[in-house]
Amino acid sequence: MIDSNPIIKDIFGRPLRDLRVSVTDRCNFRCPYCMPAEIYGERYQFLPREEILSFEEIARLTNVFVGLGTKKIRLTGGEPLVRTGVDELISLLTRIDGVEDLTLTTNGYLLEDQAMGLKQAGLQRITVSLDSLNDQVFGVMNGRGFKVDRVIKGIERSIEVGLTPIKVNAVVQKGINDHTVIDMLRHFRGTGVIVRFIEYMDVGNLNGWKMEEVLPSKELVEIINAELPIEPVGKNYLGEVADRYRYRDGSGEIGFISSVTETFCQNCTRARISTDGKLFTCLFGESGFDLRGPIRDGYSDEQIRELITSVWNKRDDRYSEIRASITDQARRKVEMYQIGG
């Protein structure tokens, strides 16, 4: 259990240290595990602009969260780079005193052209979601048939402009892309890019998740170690979700995020703001607490602060720990594209 001295804690003593903000519910990919194309097709109605938080509203909320002990801010989506002017938001966030880590998660497809602008606006580092370097596999997993080359160029450009250290997140599905794991590691080994493998999760209700498609991290560690010898290293900070490993030859670091088989709820310090301004206290949350309404109704920062404190103080989320006792019929979860990963 986390032992620190935050301003606020939930009922399990977990502080509020991390905030993830979804700046758009739109995405140029249709990854089957997040936004399957058969559901989110051309006629799907995403949120109208007036229902989406403005950059100024996001900055104001962020400032309140920082006052409650939040130190790390991550911009997510959907795909955040499809929202026009996201560098303007970054500029606003960099002016908030107390933000120690400002980063963004992207699929990388639009990154090459935007990397310099993001860096100049004040973004510190970037995480790229990339599930395979095999064009055929990647095309299936992004749901649009897009090729890998454009994402790789985005990563290379990000290295050039200094959006480092870069992390590459790969969701691993057994029988889909697990056979391409070693090739990805060989590509990025020695570049300073940290590849992290994420167990396929039951986020939302629409991705057809099946436990048999989960490749446990323990098995993946064994597979990798047989080809590229690795050894565990300690976490960078309390509450870090990834288990860290390094190559025995000193050529880099990789990570494993095991929210299905090795839960880390007991150390979770993350809050999430959806595109329409709802506060979620868990990635697998059923419903969020509206903050957009109070902001637009003229609530003061202190009143917003009290609302957030009230929600966090009552937080008892530990979905991954109790997953096995919950049926799909008994629980409906927010979709990942609405609150980020």
DRENVEXBA-165706 format. One record per residue: residue in three letters; x, y, z of N, C-alpha, C in turn. Coordinates in pm, whole numbers, plus 50000, padded with zeros to 5 digits. Layout:
<sites>
ALAXYZXYZXYZ...
</sites>
This chain:
<sites>
MET500844988050000500005000050000500885012550000ILE500445022449928501195034949918501275041750054ASP502445046550088502635053850211503255067350178SER502475077550172502955090850138502105100950213ASN502315113450183501605123950255500905133250157PRO499905128150086499225136449987498215145650053ILE497645154549972496605163350023495325155550043ILE494975146749950493765138649964494095124049936LYS493315115150000493455100649979492075094449962ASP492045083049892490795075749883490655066650005ILE489625058050007489375050250128490445039550152PHE491255036550049492355027150065493685034250089GLY493645047350107494855054950134495655058650010ARG495055057449891495775060549768495655075449734PRO496765082149710496725096449678496325099049533LEU496065111449503495745115749367496985122049307ARG497745114349230499035119049177499045120849025ASP498165113548955498215113448809496855117248751LEU496885125348647495655129248578495805126548429ARG494845119248373494815116648229493595123748171VAL493825131748069492765139848010492555135747865SER491355131247833491015127847695490565140547623VAL491335145147526491045157847460490095156247342THR489855143947299488905141347190488475126747195ASP487245124147152486785110247142486965104747001ARG487515112846913487725108746773489095102346755CYS489195093646654490465087146625490515083546478ASN491705083846421491895079946281492145064946266PHE492285057846377492395043246376491065037046417ARG490925024146392489775016646438490255003246496CYS491095004246598491654992246660490524983646716PRO490484970946682489384962346726489214961646877TYR490294963246953490184962347099489754975447163CYS489544985747081489164998847135487955004747062MET488065006546931486995012546850486745004046727PRO486164992246743485944983546627485154990346517ALA485634988846393485074996146279483624992746252GLU483204980746286481814977046259480844984646347ILE481344990446455480514998546544480755013446521TYR482035017146513482395031246497482695034246350GLY481685032546268481825034746125481635049346086GLU481465051545957481375065245905480155072645960ARG479125065445996477895071946043477855073746195TYR478905069046263478895070146409478955084946450GLN478145088746545478075102646590478965104746713PHE480065111546692480925115146804480395127846869LEU480995131746979480495143247054480575156046971PRO479535164246972479605177346907480555186446984ARG481085196346916482115204946975481675211247106GLU480405215247115479955222247235479935213347360GLU479985200247340479985191247455481395187347499ILE482385191547422483775188347453484385199547537LEU485185195947635485855206047715486755214647627SER486715227747649487615236747579489005235547640PHE490005240847570491355240547624491435248247756GLU490735259347763490735267347884490095259748001GLU489035252347972488395244448077489295233048124ILE490005226748030490955216248067492055221948155ALA492585233448116493665239748193493185243448333ARG491975248348342491435252148473491275239948563LEU490715229348510490575217048587491945211648630THR492885211748538494225206848568494825214648684ASN494655227648682495185236048789494585232048925VAL493285228848927492645224549050493215211149096PHE493375201949003493935188849037495355190149093VAL496145198749033497515200849083497485205949226GLY496525214249257496375219149393496005208249493LEU495535196949442495165185649527496255175049534GLY497405177949474498525168749481498935162049353THR498205164649245498555158549116499865164249062LYS500735155449016502035159548965502255156248817LYS501545145748771501775140848636500505142548553ILE500655148448434499525150848343499805143848211ARG498845135948164498965129348034497745132547950LEU497985136947827496915139647732496675127047648THR495405123147636495055111147563493865114047472GLY493245103347419492065104647337491185092547358GLY490555088747254490775090347112492235092247075GLU492445098846966493795102446921493965117446940PRO494745121747037494845136047070495335144846955LEU496135139246864496685147546758495685150546647VAL494485144546652493465148246552492715160746596ARG492875164846722492235177146767493115188946730THR492565198246656493305209746608493805218246724GLY495085222046717495635231346814495995225446948VAL496245212246954496555206247084497825212247144ASP498715217747059499915224447110499545236847191GLU498395243047159497935254547237497565250247378LEU496935238647390496605233347521497865230547601ILE498855224647535500115221647603500745234347657SER500715245047579501255257847624500545262647751LEU499235260947756498475265047875498885256547996LEU499055243647976499375234748086500775236948141THR501705241048055503085243248101503175255348195ARG502155263748192502165275548280501675272548420ILE501205260548442500665256748574501805252548664ASP501995259748772503055256648866502735243848942GLY503665234448940503455221949011503355209848922VAL503215211948791503195200648696504635196048675GLU504925184048719506285178848709506515170548584ASP505455165048530505595156248413504405158548321LEU504655163348201503585165948103503885157747978THR502995148447947503245139347836501975136647759LEU502085129147651500965126647560501095112747501THR499965105947488499925092847423499265094047287THR499905088647184499425089847047499655076946971ASN498875074846866499155063446778500285066446680GLY500745078746678501935082246603501735085346457TYR500525083446405500325084946261500485099346214LEU500165108846300500275123046265501475129546334LEU502315121646394503345126746483504505133646411GLU504895128546297506075134046229505925148946206ASP504765153346159504555167446128504335176046252GLN503915169846362503565177746480504595177346592ALA505575168746582506525166746692507215179546734MET507725187246639508435199546673507515209446743GLY506295211046694505355220246755505005216246897LEU504875203246920504585198347054505725201347149LYS506945199047102508125201847185508245216747215GLN508055224847115508165239347135507085244747229ALA505935237947231504845242147320505115238447465GLY506055229047487506405225347623506185210847660LEU505745202647565505575188447594506925182347627GLN506975174147732508255168747777508625155647710ARG507665146847695507965133747636506685128047576ILE506825116547512505705111247437505665096047447THR504465090547442504275076047436503525072847307VAL504015063047235503405059147107502815045147121SER501565043747083500925030547081501215023946947LEU501915012746949502305005846827502344990846857ASP501394983446800501204969546839502054959546762SER502614963646649503454954446572504214962346466LEU505384957046426506134962846315505864955446185ASN505074945046192504674937546073503494944846009ASP503644949345884502614957345819501254950345815GLN501254937445786499994930345776499304929645912VAL500064926146016499504925346151499074939046199PHE499924948946176499604962546219498344967646150GLY498214964546022497034968845948495744963146005VAL495814950546047494654944246110494354950646244MET495404953346322495204958246457494834973046462ASN495174980746356494704994646356493354996146285GLY492884985146225491554985046168491384992946040ARG492464998845989492395007145868493395002945761GLY494214993045792495214988645696496404997945683PHE496565007245778497695016545774499005009145792LYS500065014245727501385008145734502195013845851VAL503245006645886504045010146004504975021945978ASP505435023645855506505033145824506205047245874ARG504975051645859504645065345899504755067146050VAL504425057046127504565057746272506035057846312ILE506825049646246508265049146275508895062746247LYS508505069246139509035082546109508645092546218GLY507445090946272507015099746380507865097846504ILE508195085246534509055082346650510445088146628GLU510975086146509512315091246479512355106546488ARG511305113046440511245127646448511165132246593SER510425124846674510295128346816511625127246888ILE512415117246850513755116046907514595128046868GLU514495132046742515275143446692514985156346768VAL513715158646800513335171346865513425170647016GLY513675158647071513885157547214512685154047298LEU511665147747240510505143147317510825129547378THR511805129447465512345116947518512355117047670PRO512405105247734512465091947672511125087947611ILE511195081847495509985077247427509655063147471LYS508375060947499507885047647530506975042947417VAL507125030547378506245024447278505415013847349ASN504105015547348503195006147412502584996747309ALA502694983847336502124973847246501154965047324VAL499894965047283498914955947340499134942247276VAL499304932047357499604918647306498364909847314GLN497934904847198496824895347192497354881847143LYS497094871747220497564858347184496944854147050GLY497804849746959497344845346828497164856346727ILE497354868946770497194880246680498534886746648ASN499244891146753500514897946730501644893146819ASP501394882846900502434878246992503674872946920HIS503494868346797504644863046722505544874146667THR505154886746682505964897946631506704905346741VAL506574900646864507174907546979508684908646968ILE509344897746937510814897746932511324907346825ASP510684907546709511104916646602511024931246648MET509974934646723509854948346773510984951646869LEU511314942346957512394944847052513734946346981ARG513984938146882515244939146809515344952646738HIS514224957646688514224970546617514584982046710PHE514014982246830514194993646919515344992047019ARG515884980047032516974978047127518174986847092GLY518674993947190519835002447169519505016447121THR518225019547101517825032847053517425042347164GLY517255037147285516765045247395515255044947409VAL514565039247309513115037747315512765026047407ILE511835028247499511435017947594510145011447545VAL510214998847508509034991447463508354985347585ARG507034987147593506264981447704505124973147647PHE504974961147698503934952047651502774952047750ILE501564954147697500364955347779499474943147757GLU499084936647864498154925647851496824930747794TYR496274923347701494994926647639493924927347748MET493284939047761492374941547873490924942347830ASP490054940047926488614940647903488084954747929VAL488674964447861488224978247874486964980047790GLY485944986347847484704988347774483914975347758ASN482894975947673482014964447653481914959947508LEU482634966547418482384964447276483504957447201ASN484584953747271485724948247197485764933047193GLY484744926447246484704911847240485824905047315TRP486244910847426487364905747504487134891347550LYS488204883347537488164869447584489454866647661MET489314860447776490474857547860491494849047788GLU491034840147700491974831347630492874838847531GLU492554851347503493404859447414494434867447491VAL494444866147624495424872947707496694864447715LEU497834870347682499114863647700499714869047830PRO499734861047936500264865948064501684871048052SER501964881848120503304887848113504384878048155LYS504084869448253505094859848296505524850848181GLU504574846648099504904838347983505694846247881LEU505304858747862505994867147764507434869847808VAL507654871847936509014873847988509874861747954GLU509324849847970510074837647940510394836547792ILE509434840047708509654839647563510764849247523ILE510714861347575511714871447541513074867647596ASN513114863147720514384859747784515134848747709ALA514394839847645515024829047569515744834247445GLU515294845547393515894851447272516814863047304LEU516374871447397517114883547435517164883947587PRO518224879047648518284877847793517994891147865ILE517054890647961516654902348036516654899248185GLU516654909748267516594908148411515764919348470PRO515064916848581514194927048641515004938048708VAL514434949948709515014961248783513884967748862GLY514234975948959513244982149045512424992648974LYS511304996049034510415006348978511025020148997ASN510655029248908511155043048916510505050849029TYR509245047449060508515054749163507385045949215LEU506945048849335505855041549395504575043949316GLY503885033349276502685034749196502915032849047GLU504165030949004504425028248863503775014948824VAL503035014948713502275003048676503104992648602ALA504154996648535504954987248456506014980548541ASP506164967448521507314960348577508464962148480ARG509574967248532510714970848447511724959448437TYR512254957748316513334948348290514384955348205ARG515604950248209516654955448122517364943848054TYR517934946647938518724936647869520014934347948ARG520394921947959521604918748036522864924547973ASP522814927447843523984933147777524014948447787GLY523024954247860523024968647882522484976847767SER521774970447673521334977547551519954983947563GLY519394984347683518124991247696517194985247799GLU515984990747802514974986947901513664983647832ILE512914974347889511564971347842510654970247964GLY509334969947941508414969348053507204960548023PHE506514956748129505334948248118504234953948207ILE503044956248147501904961348221500874950048226SER500644944948347499934932248362498654933948443SER497764942248395496574945548475495544934348479VAL495754923648403494844912248407495364901548501THR496624897748486497154886448563497934890548688GLU498404902848693499154907648810498674921748842THR497594922648913496924935548933497764945149018PHE497524958148996498234968449071497264979049124CYS496024974849148495024984249199495464990749330GLN496174983149414496504988149547497405000549542ASN498065002849429498945014349418498495024349311CYS497245023349267496775031949158496485046149209THR497115055849146496965069949185496365078349072ARG495665071948978495225078748856493755082948858ALA493535095048812492185099848781492125102648633ARG490935102048576490765104348432489625113948408ILE489835123048313488785132248270488395128648128SER487125125448106486665121847973486555134347885THR486365131947758486285142947662485185152947697ASP484095148047753482975156847788482995161347934GLY484165159847999484325165748131483835157648248LYS483815144548236483425136148350484675130448417LEU484645130248549485745124848628485535109948651PHE486495101848606486485087548630487665084048721THR487405075448818488455071748911489025057948883CYS488615052048770489135039048730488995037448579LEU489965031048517489895028348373488685019848339PHE488235011948433487095002948411485825008448476GLY485755021548495484625027648563483315026048487GLU482225025648562480895024548503480355038148460SER480555048148542480055061548513480985071848574GLY480945083948521481795094348571481005105148644PHE481745113748712481155124848786481325137648704ASP480225144148674480255155748584480975167648646LEU481985172648577482675184948617482435196148516ARG482065192548395481815202848293480635211748332GLY479555205548382478385213148422478695223648526PRO479315219748638479665229748739480565240948687ILE481525237448601482405247748545481585258048466ARG480695252948382479915262048297478775268748372ASP478475263748491477455269948575478045280548668GLY479345282848656479955293648731480555289948866TYR480765276948890481385272949016482785278849027SER483185282249147484535287249173485515275649176ASP486805278849169487825268349178487715260849310GLU487415267749416487295261349546486115251649547GLN485025255349483483865246249477484185233949392ILE484905235949282485335224649199486265215649279ARG487155221749352488085214349436487335205549537GLU486295211049597485505203549694484785191749629LEU484295193649506483635182849434484615171349407ILE485805174749358486805164549326487235157249453THR487435164849560487845158949688486795149149737SER485535152949725484445144249770484425131149693VAL484635131949562484655119849480485845111049515TRP487015117049526488225109149552488205102949692ASN487745110349788487685105049925486815092549935LYS485835091249846484935079649847485405068549753ARG486475070749683486945061249582487315047749645ASP486735037049588487055023549636487315014049519ASP487695019349404487895011249284489035001249301ARG488784989149259489814978849250489344967949153TYR488904972649037488274963748939489144951748903SER490434954148875491294943148830491434932348936GLU491354936349061491484926649170490234917949184ILE489074923449146487834916049165487204911749032ARG487964913048923487454910248788486754896648780ALA487364886548838486844872948824485454871248885SER485084880048978483784878649043482714887248980ILE483064894148870482124903048803481754897248667THR480474896848636480034892148506479804903948414ASP479894901548283479664912248186478254917848200GLN477304909348236475924913848248475744922948370ALA476614921148469476444928548594477094942248591ARG477934944948492478694957348495478914962848354ARG478594975448336478874982148211480004992148233LYS480994992048142482195000148162482315010848054VAL482935021748090483175032547995484135027347886GLU483925031947762484805027647652486135035147659MET487215028347619488555033847635488765046647556TYR488175047747438488405059647357487845072247422GLN486965070547521486375082047589487235087347702ILE488115078847757488925083347871490395079847856GLY490815074847741492215071547722492575058347790GLY493815053647767494255041047824494875042747962
</sites>
